[in-house]
Structure formats: structure tokens, C-alpha cells
Amino acid sequence: MTLQEQGFRFFVSANKALYGWVHPAESAERVAAGWVDCTDMTGDEFDVYMGDALEPMEVEEPEDA
């Protein structure tokens, strides 16, 4: 059973620096603190909402020994 199926919600902080699954009992306090519930967004909606905060990560390849 996924976290969403268990009632958890996926929140993103107002500055988009923090994000994660939140227990249902804590959802109201996150909303009050300006966090955005992104649980029901489509992938495209989430990408648009996050904008430049979703810059691709650079992956360093391991050096050959």
C-alpha cells in the first residue's frame, strides 16, 4: 500500500526547497504554514508549479581505478 493510499499527502514548502509526504494529522499545519499540497497534481502540473526549482542534477561518473 502506497503512502497516498494510506492518506498521506505530498507537500512542497512555499520556497520549494523542502518537500515530502506528510501524515494526514499534520496536513492542516503545513497548509497554515504556506506549504502547497501537490498530491493530486499531474506530473505536468507539478513540473509547471515547481518551475526552475526542478533543475536537473549533475551526476558525477566514478573515476576508473
Secondary structure as UniProt FT lines:
FT   TURN            3..7
FT   STRAND          9..12
FT   TURN            14..15
FT   STRAND          19..22
FT   HELIX           24..26
FT   HELIX           27..32
FT   TURN            33..34
FT   STRAND          36..37
FT   TURN            39..40
FT   HELIX           43..50
FT   HELIX           51..54
//
